[in-house]
Amino acid sequence: MTAPSVQRQPNGTRDAATEFAAVIAESSGMRHALNMARRVATTPLRTLLLTGEAGTGKELVARCIHNAGLYANAPFVSINCGSIPAPLLEVELFGTVPTRNDPGARKLGVLELTGRGTVFLDEVGEMPVNLQDRLLRTIEEYSIPRLGAGNDAPVHCRVIGASKTRLEDRVAAGAFREDLLARLSVLRIELPPLRDREDDARFIAEHLLLEAARLQGGPRRQIGLDAAAVLRAHRWPGNVRELKHVIERALVVCDGPLIGAEHLVINQRRAGSGAIRGATTYGEIRIPADGKRLRDIEREALDLTLQLTDYNQSAAARILCISRPTLARKLRAYGLGKDGSGTTAH
């Protein structure tokens, strides 16, 4: 079971503009989404829905809404509805009541414990249908019935649902209640994928480099023009989460002050092929039915890697997991290089 994440905030409401300033949003689509989030933060609206692909920052925006809200001093609780077994999820959300056999079994659920804070239900579309019914009644009646306890438990928290899949499709498949979707969708905020956010990838990358320099105490590295072109061209199926991993790896392999294209380890997937490093596909090694000599396969691998790294020997050696002297020796043996003479440009 994945335990819910609880974050208690310092006392007092913070300014919405300050809270949302940490979210990089230069593109019009993301600015629109954040403007909607800012507006709802200080309203008494109790339910809303955040949608968008995995890695677009739904939990980050939910935390900003909470931190800029009227009850920022109350807890923020994050629960992934798709990662907790149904019986445990029910207990976490709604709690339990004492029984005749176990009078000490009472446990408060987060919907009650959170008070006037925020409960973030990630992947709410994965919640079992029977729990969807309980959730709907809870957020409509602002209480949890305590069977056998004599009175209902009041619920004051804000509930933010989030989903990376279209909940309308889940409704059509009979896997999600239409009335619950309508209740959560009083306000729906769609977070655009990174590929539709113009130059946000570069701005986010620069922010990550600035944060790395601040935390590690070293000089701030810059994004080179060739790297910026790669960031702009990539489709980012993993969105901001993928970009963060790419920059983290670049910081490890880059020795100088400038992050170049050769430092960006980006997986491009095509139908019928595996992951290919780089923003451009240069080709693939084919082995015919009657076979191919190992020497020829190695030569092709070296040649493709050189093209991929714009003939940067250091980057090519890192990709091939060999030392630079070993790479240089193989290049001379095969007569490979930018000019065909066994020498390379870098």
C-alpha positions, 0 to 999 in steps of 0.5 A: 500500500502507498501511504497518503502524502500529508503536507502541513503548511505554515499558518496563514494564507499566502498570496496566489501570485507568489505561490504560482510563480514557481510554475514555469508557464510562458505558453498561452495554454499553460498560462490560461490553466494557471489563471483558472487555478489562481481564481479558484484558490481563494474561492470556497469551491469544494470540488474541482478536476485537473486533467492532463497527461502523466507528468504535466504537473497536476499535483504541483498545481493542486498544491499551489491551489492549496497553498494559495487558498483560504486554509493553507495552514491545514493539511494537503493529503495526496492519495493515488487511487490506482495504487491502493487496493480497494479495501485499504483505499476505503479505510484511508478515505472514509475510516472505520467505526467500532464494532461489537467484536472490536470496539477499539477499531475506530479509525478516522479517514482523511476526508474527515481528518484533513479538516478544511485542507485539501484531499488530492485524489490522483487517478480518481478514474481508477477508484472502484465504482462502489467507493465512487458512490460513497465519495459522491454522497460525501462531497454532496452532503459534506458528511460521512455516515457513521453506521451504528455510531449515532451521528455523521462525521462532518467533512469540510475539506476541498477535494481535487480529483485528477486524471490522465485519461478521459473520464468520459471514456470511463463513464462510457465503459461503465467504470466511472459514475457520470454524476460523480464526474459532473460533481468533480467537473464544476470546474475543470482545468486541463493542463496542456502537454509539454509538446504544445507549450511552445518554448516552455521546455527550454525555460523549464530546463533553464530553471532546473539548471538554476536550481541545480546551481543553487542547491549544489553551490556550483556555477550555473550551466547554460543551454546551448543553441543546439540543445535548445533546438533538440528540446524544442523538437522533441515531443516529450511523451513523458512531459515535464517529468521526462524533461527533468530526468533528461536535464539531471542526466545532462548535468552528470555527463556535461563537464563544461559550462554549456549543455549541448545536444550531445549531453541530452539523452532522449528516447525516441520511440518508433513503431517496430524499433527500440529506443533511439538516443537523440532528437533525430533518427539517423537509421538502424542496423539491419541483419539479413536472414543470411547473417552479417559479420560482427565487424560490419555490425560494429562499424555500422554502430560506430558510424551511426553513433558518430552521426548522432553526436555530430562526431563528438568522440567524448559523447560517442564513447559515453553512449557506447560505454567505452573509453575515448582511447578505445573509441579512437582506436576503433575509428582509426581501424575502420577509417571512420571520422567526419572526413573519412580519415579516421579523425573527428571534429571534436 
